[in-house]
Amino acid sequence: MTERPYSQACENNKTPILAVLKQHCQAPGTLLEIGAGTGQHAAWLSGQLPHLQWQPSDVAANLPYIRQWQSDPGNRALPPLALDVAGEWPAGHFDYLFTANTFHIMAKPLVEACIRKGCEHLTEDGKFLVYGPFNYQGQFTSDSNRQFDQRLREGDGDRGIRDQEWVVEQFARQQRHLLADHEMPANNRLLVFG
Ligand SMILES: C[S@@+](CC[C@H](N)C(=O)[O-])C[C@H]1O[C@@H](n2cnc3c(N)ncnc32)[C@H](O)[C@@H]1O
């Protein structure tokens, strides 16, 4: 049996993320999570936000890990969907898109694809919420983010912390705009576009 994955960071950031989702995702609707990783956010947040139909997704190879959280008490998420942002997206539109800690992992063209295709699958009034570390005006917001970025780039040159302004520009190309930029613990941000 696949060992159940666990991320301490997810445990640490899930409560602050919930507070922001409660603020911006008040209307009932469907939520597609992109790059769900261990599946911990889906397992817990879906139970805390029962008015949302939470659809976790990730690249196919990751789905067995997410399934390990399926039977967690309180988990209301749907079975995970295979979604590589560069490939075919599920048909239809979602009221909300949520992704955490993916934009510094995906190569820049993949981030662009994620934003472009995501916006194509977002309802007109929908919101796209992006959690993670970002730079501002080319500057790291902390020494720990600088060190993290260095480790990312040493491991894979396509990875790295993105400039918030560059992300905002990608959304503007899809006629979507920054509604809020929340400061989060551990030098992270939660950007809300609509
Ligand atoms: C650092 S993990 C973050 C996982 C989780 N969201 C979290 O906050 O812990 C990055 C995730 O991005 C996913 N990812 C990377 N490339 C992707 C792609 N092309 N399409 C969809 N997901 C991708 C990885 O599979 C991984 O689950």
The ligand as a Gaussian input file, in Angstrom:
#p B3LYP/6-31G(d) Opt

LIG

0 1
 C        5.257000      21.797000      -3.598000
 S        3.933000      20.803000      -4.140000
 C        2.563000      21.618000      -3.363000
 C        1.522000      20.646000      -2.956000
 C        0.374000      21.216000      -2.110000
 N       -0.473000      22.070000      -2.893000
 C        0.899000      21.922000      -0.890000
 O        0.659000      23.125000      -0.730000
 O        1.559000      21.258000      -0.088000
 C        3.759000      21.227000      -5.855000
 C        2.670000      20.454000      -6.563000
 O        2.553000      20.943000      -7.913000
 C        2.243000      19.834000      -8.721000
 N        2.571000      20.101000     -10.125000
 C        3.797000      20.274000     -10.662000
 N        3.698000      20.411000     -11.998000
 C        2.384000      20.327000     -12.302000
 C        1.653000      20.394000     -13.526000
 N        2.265000      20.545000     -14.712000
 N        0.303000      20.267000     -13.468000
 C       -0.323000      20.102000     -12.273000
 N        0.319000      20.033000     -11.091000
 C        1.655000      20.141000     -11.111000
 C        3.113000      18.720000      -8.130000
 O        2.699000      17.446000      -8.559000
 C        2.940000      18.962000      -6.646000
 O        1.856000      18.262000      -6.117000

